[in-house]
Amino acid sequence: MSRELRQLALQRPRVRVNQVGYLPTGPKLATVISSATEQLPFAVRRGDGRARLVGFTTVWPSRDPSSGFPLHLLDFNALGSQPDAVHITVGEGDAEIKSHPFEVADGLYDGLLADALLFFYAQRSGAAIDDAILPGYGRPAGHVGALPNMGDTAVPGWSGPNAEQLYPGWHLSGRVDVSGGWYDAGDHGKYVVSGGLSAALLLSAHEETADGTLGRLPGADLLAPTMLDEAMWEVDWLVRMQVPPGEMHPGMAFHRVHDDHWTAFPMAPHDDPAQRVLHRPSTAATLNLAAVAAQAARVLRDREPRRAQALLTRARSAYAAAQREPLLLAPDDRSAHGGGPYNDDDVRDEFYWAASELYLTTGDSDVLEDVLRSPCHRDDVFDVDGFECEQAAAWVRLRLATRPSALPDRARVRESVLLAADRLAVLRQAQPWGQPYAPAAGWHWGSNGRLLTNIVVLATAFDIAGRRDHLDAAIGGVDYLFGRNGVGLSFVTGHGTETAHRQRVRHFAGALDPRCPMPPAGSLAGGQPASIDYPGFPGDPRFAGLPPQLCYADEPTSETTNDVCVRWNAALVWVVSWLTRLEREQ
């Protein structure tokens, strides 16, 4: 099977481009799979075959370890704006190869921004999906207790196998309404630590727009939720996950809610008959709640002051609860009773996050002291391998660097972001595919999400200092997601000529059952982990012996490479929102 995947990658056009297109202000590069040892002639051509630009490729000096292919680079930066489709040809005569068509124009990502945000609407729990907003995806509300569905309106604590071993002495005496929020990934689970970062990214995208209000997205239906509407759908659920008075660990946040066993494929949320269960509160979840509620309170302060004050009260109570129980950690539950563990044994970064958002919202001196005392505030918190929800310190540093405040060492904080972006820009220059992500020790689960978080760092650095190398690295990194990669696919459904469209999602399982819808446009596939033996998951023999970039299968059977997740899509929304803002400000 590994040979078949390699051949499939080679059957796609060997001139790899961003299939969505290139922004006039950004870099314009392509990657060519070729064993030729000399430069090759190329031409950028219109649909009628007329050349708009000609030149020669540059031979990449060594075989690329991430794809295993011999490569050439192709620079067409001299090409002006081309709002009509063009394509690239390389070589001559019978040996000529060509790319997918693309454009060079402004506004290329307007429709993607609307679709990437609608992914969250499609993932909503506890709400009917309106077919008028998302045609072909209308469905009744899921997990609201309408039979056969057990629902999230009155959920007990987990008491099944290994419950006492996982959570010694913990029980939940009553049932809790935890309806709403987003389904995290391809299952029906909802996780505070994943949803927290996701909501924070959407709120940040809203905050970082030039006028402070994103409003209607370019290309969005008038009925569709705004960025702020969608973010608040998750924030309201996070608040419901706070442990009520009278229960153990009051004021903390339950770590997760999901079925008491892994649900079968396919399964629409409103048809799910499984019992829903809450898992023990955790310090990490509680601090996620505190951070995001504080951020939401700031965003809503002028718009909805009473709601903002209620959220700030929740944030403070959660922060106080976490300080009382600083080491209530979620266990590494590899038995995974119906949901992922999202374990994290170091919550110093979550304390840093909660204190920072409370400070940015209130200016209180006590939380400022917590920010300054945090070891994360002094550390180099950026990793060239990107960050995930259990590595919140990098996200916090970006927030402190960009949101207005009287932070006494704000200049140092901003400089740390620039230094991190410098490393990523250098890394990107060393990659023939132009992506600012190339882990030496193995690509991670959700590598596309990690690539996007690196682009968030680069974009933030450009916002701070306006340097061209950071801008080129950020925009050039996006090319990888849309087809300039080893497999020759756009990883975002519906955006590009050949796109991922068979992701592993129980409620979008059309690849398994034609009665179900396929994943909607704007759904981001997780991407390649390089190991066939991912911790906690059986080895996938399809990827045996393949280099990292080829360890991908656009199949619902590939959980480690073709899952979806709200936090990966949230990073996509942030980046595309930044690109659209960049166009307006040029």
N, C-alpha and C positions, 0 to 999 in steps of 0.2 A: 504493500500500500504506500510506503514512503516513496517508492519510485514513481507511482502513479501521481502522487501529489506534486512531485518535482516536474513531471511531464505536464501536468495541468498548468502549473505556473509558466512553463515555457510555451504553452499553446496560446497564451494571451500575448498581445502585442509586446514585442521586446523593447520597444521604445516606451519607457514608462514616464508618464506625465501626471500632473494633477488633473484628473478628468473633469472636475468642476470648472477649473480655469485658474488664471493668474490675475492678480490685481496689478494695475499699471504701475503702482508705486513699489511693488515688491520684487524680489528676485525671481528670475525666470530660468529655471534649470530643469533638465530632464536627465534620466539615467538610461543607458542603453546596455542591454545584455549582448555582448559580442566577444568572441575570442580573437578578433583581429588585433594584431600587434602594432598596427599603424593607425594614424588618424583616419577617420572616415568622413566623407562629405555628407552634409545634411542640408535640408531645406525646410523652412516653415512655409506651408502651402495653404492657399485658400481651397474651398470646396471644388473649384473648377480646375485645380491643379497648378495654378500660377504661383510662382515662388514669391513670397514676401520678404524672405531673409534667407541667405545662404551662409554656410560656414563649415567648419570642421570640428569634429569631436576631439576630446582629449582622452587618451588612454589612461584608465585608472591603474596605478603602478603595481598593484598586487590583487590577487583574487580576494574578493570580499568575504571575510569569515562569517558575516551575519546571514548571507544568502548562498554562499558557495559558488557564485557566478563570476566569470570574468566580465569586467564592466568598462564602459566609457562614460564620461560626463559630456553633457551637451549644454552649452551656454547660449541662450537666445535673448539676453537682456537688451540687445539693441532693437528688438521688435517693439513697435509702438502699440497703442491700443488697437485691439482687433475684436470688436463686439460681435462679429460674425464668426462662425466656427472655422478654425484652422486645424491643421494637423502637421506632424513632423514626419518627414521621410529621411532615412539614413541609408547610405550605400547607393549603389547604382544597379540598373538592369535587373537580372533575376535575383540578385542578392539584396535588393532593396527591401527594407522593412519600414513599417510606419506605425505611428501612435494612434491612440484614440483621438477623436476631435476634442477641442477645447476652445475657450475664448480668453481674451485678455481684456478685461473690462471691469468697471466699477459695478457694485450691486450684485456680484455673483453669489453672495452668501445670504441675501435677504430671505429667500425662500427656505434655506437651510435653517436659519435662526428660528423661523416660525415652526418648522417641522421638528427640530430638536427639542423645542419647548413643549410641543404637543405630545411628545413621547411621555412626558410626565402626566399629562391629562389621561393618556391611555393607560397609565400605571395606577391611576387613582383607585383607592379602596374606599368602600362605603359611599360611592356616588355612582349614579347611572351615567354611562357614557353616551352623550348625545350624538346620534349619527349625523346630525346637521353640522356639528363642529368637526367631527372626524369620520367622514363617510366610509362605511364598510366596517366600522368598529363599534357601533352602538351596542350596548348591552345593559341589562339591569344592574343595579348596585350589587357589588359583591361584599360578602361578609357583614351583612346587616341583620342576620337572623331569620331570613325568609327561607323556609324549608325548601330543599334539603340542607340548606346552608346553616351551620351552627352560629356563625356570626362573631363579630368583635364587640358587640354592645354589652356583653356580660361574660367576661373571660376569667376562668379560674387560673390559679397558679399551677405550674407543672408539678405533677406528682407521680409520673410514670417511672419506668425502669431507670435506676441509677440516680433518681432525684435526690435521695438523701446523701448519696456519695458526692454528687455535684454541689449541692447546696445544703450542707449539714445544718440542721436545726431551723431551716427556713420554711415557712408556710404562708399562704395567703388565705385569710379566713373568709373573705368575701369574693365577689366578682367585680371586675372593673370594666368600664366602658372605654375601650381603646380603639374605637372606630375611626375611620378616616386615614389620612396619610397616603403614602405611595407603597405599592409592592416594590420591594428592593431590587429584584432581579427577575430571573426566569421562573422563580417560585412565587408563593403567596406570602412569604415572610416579610416582616417589617422590623427594621433594626435601627435603634436610636443612633448608634455611632456611625452608621453609614448614611442614614437620613439626615443627621445633623450637618455633616460636611456638605451634603447635596444642597440642603436648604441654604446654607451659608454662601455657597457659590452663586446660587440664584439671587439671593439678597445682595451680594456684592456686585453682581452684574448690574443690578438695578441701581445701586448706589454710585457705581463708577461711571454711569452715563453722564454726558456733558451737562445736562440740565437737571440731573438728579431724579428724573422720572422717565422710565422707559416707555410707559404707555403702551399703545398698540405697536406690535412688532411689524416691521416691513414684511409684506406678503401674508400677514395673518388674517384669518377670517374675523369679521367684526364680532362674532359671537365667542371667539376663542378667549381663554383667560389671558390676562397680561402676565408679565414676568412676576410682578408682585402678588397677583392673585394666586399663582401656582405655588410660589414659595410659601405663602401663608397657609395654603392647604396642608402642607407638611408641618409647619410650625404649630398649628392648632393641634395636630396629632401628637407632636412631641410633648406639648403641655398635658395632654390626656395621659401620657405615660408616666406622669409624676405620681408617686405612691401616696394614696390618700391618708389622712390622719387615722389613727387606730390600727393601722397595719404595721408590720415590721418594717423598719427602715423608712419611716415617714419622711417625705420631702425628697427622697432619692428618686431615681427614674428606673423603671423596669428596663432590662437590657434589650429584650426582644419579645415579639409575639408572632406565633406561626402555628401551623398544624402540628398535631402531636405525632405525626409521621410524615415521611416524604410523600407528597401527593403525586399521583400518577399523571402521565402525559396522555393526551391533552386534557386540560381541565380549566374551564372558565371559572372565574372567581365566584360567581353566583351559583354555580353547580357544585362547589366543593362541599362534601358532606362531613369533612373531618372536624374533630374537636379542636378548637383553638386554645392555646395555652400561653400564659405569661411566664417568662423566666426571671429569676431573681434579679433585683436591682443591682446596679454596678456603679462604682465611682466614675468610670469613664462615661457611661450613659448620662449620669447626672450632670457632669460638667459639660457635655455636649448640649444638654438642655439649657443649662445656665448661659452658655456662650451664645447660642442661637437666639434664645429669648431676649437677651440683652441687645443683640444686633437688631432684631425685629422691632424692639421697643424704640430704638433710635430711628429706624426707617419710618415708623408710623407716628412719631412724636407730634408732628405738625398736622398730619392727615387725620389720625384717629387717636386723640390724646388719651381717652379713657382706656381704650384697648392697649395702647402703649404702656400706660401705667400698670395695668394688670400683668402684662408680660414682664415688665421690669420687676414687679413683686415676685413673680414666679422665678425669675432668674436669680434674684438675691436669695430666695429661700432654697433653691437648688444648690447654689454655691455654698451656703451655710451648712446644708446637709452633707455635702461632699467633704467639707472641712471636718465635720464630726466623724465621718467614716472614710478616711482617705485611702484605704486599701481594701475595699470591697471589690475584688476583681472577678471578672467573668472567666470561668475556667475554659481550658482548651478542650472542648467537648468534641473529640473526633468521632464519637458515636453518632453525633449530629441527629438528634431525634426530631427530624422534620425541618431543621433549619441550621444555618451555619453558626459557629460559635462567636465569631468576631471578638476573639479574646485579645487582651492587651495587658501585659504585666508591668507596664511603665506608664503611669498616668501623670507624670510631671508636665508633659506637654499639654494635656487637657486642662490642668490647673492654670497653666500659662494662658491658654486660650480663653477660659472663662474670665479670669481676672482682666485680661486685655480688653475684651468686649465690654465688660462692666465699666472699665475705666474710660473707654472711648465714648460710652453712652452717658456716663454720669460725671466724669472728672473727679470722682471721689479719691481723696488722698490715701485712704486705707487700701483700696485695691491697687492703686498705683504702686504702693510699697510692695504688694504681692508680685506685681509685674517685675519690678526692678530686682527683687530678691530671687526670682525664679532662675534656676541654673540654665534653663532654656534661653533666657534673655542674654546670657553671656556667651553661649555656645555658638559654633557654626552649625546651624540647624538645617542647612541645605545639602541634599544628596543628589548627585547627578543622575541617580536612578529614579528620580521623581519621588512624590510623596503620596501616601494613601491616608485613610481615615485614622489609622493608628499612629500616624506620624504628623500630628497636627502642628508642631512647632513651626514648620516652614510656612504653613498657611497663616499662622499668627503673625510671623515676622512681616509678611506681605501686607497684612491689615494695619499693623502699627506704622509701616512705612508710608502708607498712602492715605489713611484717614486723618483728618485734621485733629491735632491734639497739642497739649503742652508737654508731651513726653520729654524729659530733660535730655535724653541722648538720642533724639530722633534722627539727627544727622548720621550718627554711627549706624543706626538701624537701617537707614536708607542706603548707606554705603555697603552694608552686608548684602543687600539685595543685588546691587551692581556687581559685586565680586562673584556672587553665585551665577549671575547671568553671564559674566565673562567666561566662567568655566564651561557653561553650556554652549556658548558661541564657539569656543575652541573645539569642543566635542563634536558639534555639528559639522564643522569644517573638515573633520577627519572621517566623515561618513559619506560614501558615494551616493546614498539615498537622501542625504540632507536632513536627517532627523536628529534632534538634540536628545537622543536617548540610545544608549548602546551598552547595556550592562555586561561587564566582563565575566561575571559569575553566573550568568543565566538570566534570560528575560523573565519577567514576572507575570503572574496571572494578572490580567487586566493591563497588559503593557500599553495598550492604546490610551488608557486612562492616565497612566504614569507619564507617557509622552505629553499628553495635554497639560498635566500639572507643570511640567518643565516649560511648556510654552506660556503658561500663566506667569511663571517667574520671569521669563524673558520679556513678556508684554508689560509686566509691571515695571521692570527695569527701564524699558523704553519710555513709559509714562513719567518716570522719575527724571531721567537724564536726557532722553531724546537721541540716544546714540544709534547710528545706522547699523552697527554690527548686531545689536540686540534686536532691532526691527527685522533685519533680514533673517536672523536665526528663528525668530518667532513665526514669521510668515512662511519661510521655507519649510519649517517643521510641519506645517499644516499639509503641505504637498504629500507627505508620506501617507497621511490618513486617506487621501483621495486618489490613490493609485500609483504614486511614485514609490513603489515598494517591491519586495521580492516576489510576492504572489500576484501582483498586477491587479489587485482589486481595490475599489473604494470600500472602506470598512463601514461607511454610513449608508444605510439602506436608502435607495432611491436618489442618491446624489452622486452621479458619475455614470459612465456607460456600462461598466460591469461592477456591480455592488454586492456586498454581503446582503443576504435576504432570507437566510434559513437559520436565524439565531435560535438558541435553545430557550424558548419561552413557553410555559404551559398554556397560556391563554392566547398566544399567537402561533399556534402549532400547525399552521397550514401545510408545512412540509411533511407532517406525519398524518394529518387528517384533513382532506380537502374541504370539510365542512367548517373548518376553523379559518380565521384570517391569518395572513402572513404578518410578520412584524411590520409596523407602520414606517413610512418614510421618516428619516431622522433618527432611527435606532442605531446606536453604535455597537459594533461587535467588540468584545473585550480584547481580542488579539492574542499574539503568540507568547506563551511561556515556552522556553527552550527545552524543558525537561519533560520526558514522558512519564516520570514518576513524581507528580506533584504531591506534596505532603498531604496525607489524608484522602487521596484519591488514587484509584487503580491506574496503573500505567496504560498509556494509549499506544499500542504497537504501530499505529499509523505513522507516528512521528519518529520511529526508531532510526537513528543515524542521520537525521536531517539537521541542517543548520537552523539557527533560531528563527529566521524570517519565514522559513517554509513550514514551520510547525503550526499550521493553521488549516482547519477544515470548516468550510461554510456548511456545516451540518448540525442538526439539533442533537446529534449524539456526542458532540464535542463540547463537553461542559467546560473544560479548562481553557478553550480558545474561543468559543462562540457564544458565551453567555452575554447577557446585557446587565447593566447595573445603573441605578439612578445616579450614583456619584460620578461614573464615567460620562454619562450624558450631561450631567451638570457642568463638568469641566468643559465639555464640548460647547454648551450654551455660553459659558463665560468667554471662551476664546472667540467664538463667532460673534458674540455681542461686541467684544473688543474690536474685531475686524470691521464691523459695520460702523462703530463709533470712530475708528481711525479714518475711514473714508469720509465721514462728515466733517472731520476736523482738518483734513488735508487742504 
